[in-house]
């Protein structure tokens, strides 16, 4: 009798374990965000699956993002909705043959558009920050926070000889030739091949651009080889630039980091080393004339904070990685904000002086680092 009772108890225990295991497996299946046998887009690798049905979007959510998101995700075919729900950090799309759009959500739920644009002479530069108002990707309606019609990266004032006339090189001033351009996703070495109209969900975009700096817009007058390495993440851009000078060149006042801004969003500046704060005239006004340039600050600083009156919760943090890239502030202008015109200001980190051009010898190498960050108090 005792043996029979023991046998029934064992059967009951084993049955209970089986029922609990089956229920747990059922719950796991219902909550698993990666469906079995998903359909792969012709643009994706087998490891780049996002949806379980055909989709116009390519790319993937990287594993680190998947692990940090809730188990049940309700994806939409609308990339703006996915951004607003926080399901993806960024949407990247080649809008046309001259514009790359990078979309992300700000803490106040507005959509930020970062542009990367191609110049008529072939190089690609930062194209500005914008707030979109039509909730579409690509956006046709947006307003400017920091414009891309002027330079961000660098501009050098150069001459082949000390007494000769100078010319600008780099940025929006031509005298730069594109050698190569490559895109990489999620901060890794996985190359991203962007086709017009495709949309990619990624957490970080790395761009490596190789160029030559020249004089007289001539391929035969190259004076430096350049490798730019950009990192685009939501509301932040970093740029590491290597300059390898392959011939002697004289430099006057030059600029190693800049930021053109809308006065409504950046007319106040705080120099973060000295804590000094200055303001330019309000939008619609300027003190700059044909005979006077209203340069504000001209201080030694590694970083500044900019903000405006239209939306004081928005501010920009801009800085450089080392003092060597500005020749240890051994020039007159140093770091300053230019009251450019009635609508815009422009920030400059400057190097050298026009009064005495500096010889940069063949074999010299510069390693510069800059960053731009949009901060939102919310």
N, C-alpha and C positions, 0 to 999 in steps of 0.2 A: 504493500500500500504506500509506503514512504517513497519507494523508487518511482512509482507512477506519478505521485504528486510533484516530485522533483522534475520529472520529464515535462509535465504540463507547464511548470514555472519557467523552464528554459525556453519552451516554444513561445510563451507570452512575451518574454524579454526580447528574444530575437525579432519577433514580429513588430514590436514597438520601435526597435532600432531601425528596421527597414522603412516603416512609415515615416519616421522623423527625417531619415535621409532623403526619401523621395520628395517630401515637402520642401526641404531646403534646396534641393536641386531645381525644383519647379520655380521657387522664388528667384533663384539665381538667373534662370533662363529669362524670366519676365523682366528682370532689371538690367540684364547685360546690354550695354549700349552698342556693342559690335555684333550685328546680326550674322548668322551663318550664311556662307556662300554669297557674299555681297557682289553686286555687279561692278566691274572695274571699268572706268572711263578709258577710252583709247589713249588719253594723254597721261594716264597714271601708270606707275609701276605697281606691281602686286602689293607692295607694302604701303601704297598711298591711298588706301580706301577710306572714304568718309561716309558715304550713304549706301543704303541697300537697294537703291533704284537708280536708273540712269539720271545724270545730273549735268547741267551746263558748267558746273564748277570743277576745277581740277585742284590738285594739291591735297593736303591732308591736315588733320589735327595731329600734332606730334604726340608721342606717347606720354610725355611729361604733362601735357595739357589734359589729355584724357584721364589720367590718374588723379588730377586735381579737381575734376568736375563731378557733379552728382551722377548717380548711376543712371537715372532716367533723364534723357535730353530730348527735347522736342525740336528737331531741326526744321528749318523752313527753307524753301527754295529762294527766299528773299535774303540776300546777304546782309542787308541793313538790319533786318529783324534778328538775325543770328548775332550780330554785333551788339545790338541793344540788350539782348537777353544774356550777354556775357558768355556765349557758347564758344566764341572764337576771339582771339586778341586783335587780329588784323586781317583785312582783305586786301590783296594786292592784285592789280589788274593793269595790263598794258592797254591804255585807253585808245591810243593811236600810235603812229610811228614816231611821235615826238614827245609823248607824255606817259609816264608811269604814275599811276595813282595808288597811294597807300592809305587805307581807311581804317580808323580806329575810334572807339568810344571814349569820351572824356568822362570824368567823375560826375559832371552835371548832366550827363546823358546826351549831350550834343555830339555830333559826328565830326571828327577832325579829318581833313584831307591833307596829306603831305604829298607834294608833287616833286618828281624828279624829271627834268626836262632836257631835251636835246637842243643844242644850239645850232644855228645854220652852218657853222664850220665843223660840226661833227661831235664835239665833246658833250658830255651830259653833266648837268649841275643841279644842285638843290633848287627846286622851283617854288618853294614857299609853303606856308601853312594857311589853311582856309577852313572855315566852318560851313558845312553844307546845309542847305535849307530845303532841299527837295526830297530828302530821304531816298536818294537813288545812287546806284553805283553802276556806271560812272555818273558823277554829278554834273548837272548843267547849271545849277544855281548855287553859288557859294560866295561868301565875303571874306576879304583878306584880313588876317592877323599880322602876318609877316610876309611880304611880297617876294616873288621870285624874279621880278624884272631887273633886279640888280644883284650884285655878287654876294655870296656867303663864304666860299671856300678860301680863296687867296687871289691877290692881284699884285704883280711886281712891276715897278717902274724901272726899266732897264735901258742900258746903252752898251754898245760894243766897245766904246772908248770913253775915257773920263771927260773929255771936253765935247763929246758929241751930243746931239739931241736925244732925249729919252723917248720911250714909247711904253705903253702899258702892255703887259703880257699875262694871259690867264684870265679866268673868270668870264666876265661879259665883254672882254676886250680882245678876243681872238688871240692870235699868236700862240695857239696851242693846238696840237694835232692828236687825234685819238689813235691809240695803238690797239687797245682791246678793252672789252667791257664784259663782265661776267656777274651773274646773280647767284646767290646761295641762300638756302632757306634754313631757318631756325638755328642760326649761328653755327651751322655745321659746314662740312665741305661737300655737301650734296648740292650739285649745281642745279639751278632752276632755269628751265628754258621757257621764257615767256613769249606767248603768242598773243596777238591782238585779240581782245575780247574775252580771253580766258580769265577766270577768277581763282585765286589761290588763297586758301586759309592757312596762315602761318603765324608764328609767335615773334619771329624776328627775320628781317631781311638784311643780308650782307651783300654789298656791291663792291667789286674790285674793278677799278678803272685805271688803265695805264695810258699815259699821254707823254708827249714831248712838248716842252716849252721852246718857243722860237722867237726870233726877231724878224721883222719885215714879212711876217706870215709866210716865211720860206722854209720848206723842209730841209733845205741845205744849210740853214742857220740855226740849228737846234743848239740850245745851251744847257738843257737839263732834261733828264728822264724822271718821270713822276709816277708813283704808284699811290693811288688814293684807295683807302679801305673804309667804306661807310658801314655803319650799323644803324638800321632803322628799327626802332621798337615803338610801341604806342606812346606818342607825344614826346619822344626823345630821339635826337640824331647825334651820333658821334662820328668823327672823322679823324683817321690817322693817315698822315701823308708823309711819304718818303721822297725827298728830292736828291737826285744824284747829278751833280753838275759836271757836264762833259766838256765844257769849254769855259774860259774866263768870261765873266760878265760884270758890268758895273751896275749897282743898284742905288736908286734914290729912295725917297719915302715910299714904302711898300706896305702891304696889308696881309696879315697871315690868318685873320679870322674877322668876319663881318656879319652883320645882320640888318637887312633893310626892314623897317617896320611901318605899320599904319599908326599914325600919330594918336588915333583914338584909343589904341591898345598899348602904346609904349611911348609916352612923352615924359615919364619920370624915370630917373636912373639912380641906382644906389651902387657906389663903388664898394665892393664887399671887403676890400683890404682896409680902407680908411673909414668906412661907414658913411662917407659924405654922400649927400643926396642933392640932385639938381633936377630942374624941369625945363623943358623947351616950351615955347609958346603953344597955346591951345590949337587944335585943328582949325584950319582956316586962316592961320597967322604964321608968320616966320620973320626972323630978324636977318636972315640971309639975303644978301643983295648981289648984284653983279660985281660989286666992289668989296664985299665983306662976306666971309664964310663964318657962320656962327657955330664954332666948335665948342662943345661943352665938356668940362672935366679935365681932360689931358693929364690923367693921373696914372700912377703905377698901380696896377691891380691885376690879379689873375682871373677874376670873375666879376660879373655885374648882374644886377637884377633890374629888369625893366617892367613897367606897368603903365596903364593908362586910366582914363576916367570913364570910358564907356562901360567897362566891365572890370572893376578893381579886383574881382576874384581871380582874374587871369593875370599871370605874370610870367616872364621869361627869365631863365637863368642861362647865361652864356659865359663860357670860360675857355681857357687854354691850359695845356698840360704842363708847360714848363716855361721859365723865364728866358731860356736860351733862344726860343723861337721868336722873341721880340728883342733880341740883343740886350737883354737885361735892362730894358727901358732906357737905353742910352740915346734917346732922341727927344725932340721937342714935343711931338704930339702924343706919344705914349698911347693911352686908351682914351677914346673920346666918343661923344655922341654928336653927330652932325644934325643940326636943325636944317634939314635938306630943303624943304619947301613947305607949302601950306598944308600938305596932306601927309608927308612922310618924314621920318627920321632915319638915320642910319648909324649903326654902331661899328667902330673900327678898333682893332688891335694892330698898332702900327709898328714899323721897324725902319730904322735908318732915317737920314735927312737928305733933302734935296740940296742943301748948301754944300755938302761934301759927299759926292757919290762914293759908295763903298765897293771895293773890289771883292767879288766872290770868285775864288780861284777854282780852276778845273780840279776835280777830285774831292771837292767839298761835299759833304753829305748832311742834310738836315732831316730830322725826324720830328714832325710836328703833330700835335694832338689838340683837337677842338671839340666842343660839345654845345648843343643847343637843347634846352628843355622847356616845355610848356607846363606850367604848374597851375592847378585849379584848386582853389579853396572851396570846399563844399561840405 
